[in-house]
Amino acid sequence: MVSKDKSMLVTGFKRLVLVRSRKMKAENICNLSFG
């Protein structure tokens, strides 16, 4: 039970990091294009 919650937490954290890094990449591309 605990291990299942832990794996879900890890998956959510990885997804959050992935989305954040993707957003930062998009912002960097916009800055390079328009800055």
Secondary structure, DSSP 4 states (H G I P E B T S, - for coil): -HHHHHHHHHHHHHHHHHHHHHHHHHHHHHHHHH-
